[in-house]
C-alpha cells in the first residue's frame, strides 16, 4: 500500500495530464467562442455538476472560513485562468503551456515569503531542474518569435497560480474540501460574468459545435471539478513546492497534446527540456515515497 503523500502526488500527476490536454482543445474552441464566454460557460457547468454534492453534504458548510478562504482562493484562481485563457487566444498552445509552467519557479519563493516554510534540498534541486527544462523548451519554442501580448498575459497567469497554490496549501486543511472547491468555482463564474460586458475582444463570438460542447464539459468536469478537488485535497498532505514540481508536467503534456491535435512541431529543445521536467517529477515523487517507507519502518520498531 502506498502512503497518502505518494497517492496524492500520483493523482496530481493525472491532474496535470488533464490540464495539459486542455491547451490545444481550448485553443481550437476559441475560434468559435470568445475567451470570456468560454470561461463563464466552463465554470458555470462546473458549479452545476458540483452543486448536488455540496447540497447533500450540507449547505451549512458554506459559511465562515469556507466563504472567506474560498473567495480569496477563487479570485486568485480566476486571475490565473483569465490571463491564461485570454493569453491563449493570442498565442499557441505549446507556448501557453510552457509559460504557464513558470509558476513552478515562483512557488519556492512564495513558500518562503508567504508560508514561511523550509524548502528541502531535493525540492530545490527538482525546481531548478524543472526550471532548466522550461528554459530549454523556451529556447526552441519562444526564441524564433517576438514576445506577444498572449505571452505577457500568460506570465501574469503564472504569478496568480503560484499564489493560489500557496494560499490553498495554507488553508485547505481548515475547511471542507468539496465546499472549498465549490466556492472557488462560484467566484470564478461570477467574475467571468462581471467582465463579460467589457469590450476586450470586440463582438462576442458563440458558435456551438460538438467539439466546443465537449471541450466545455471536459474542462468543467475533469480539468475543473476533479482537478480542483484533488489539488485542494492533495495540498493538505503535499508541500506546495513538491506539488509545483509535479505541476510542471503541465507544459510537457501541453506540448505533446499540441503536436497530436494541432500539428505543432517539437524539436530537440522541447524534447530535452521535457525530459528534464519528467526527471524532476520522478525525483520528487520517489523522495516522498522513500520518506513514507522510512517513516513506516521507524514506526514499526
Secondary structure, 3 states (H helix, E strand, C coil): CCCHHHHHHHHHHHHHHHHHHHHHHHHHHCCCECHHHHHHHHHHHHHHHHHHHHHHHCHHHCCCHHHHHHHHHHHHHHHHHHHHHHHHHHCCHHHHHHHHCCHHHHHHHHHHHHHCCCCCHHHHHHHHHHHHHHHHHHHHHCCCCCCCHHHHHHHHHHHHHHHHHHHHHHHHHHCCHHHHHHHHHHHHHHHHHHHCCCCCCCCCCECCCHHHHHHHHHHHHHHHHHHHHHHHHHCCCCCHHHHHHHHCHHHHHHHHHHHHHHCCCCCHHHHHHHHHHHHHHHHHHHHHHHHHHHHHHHHHC
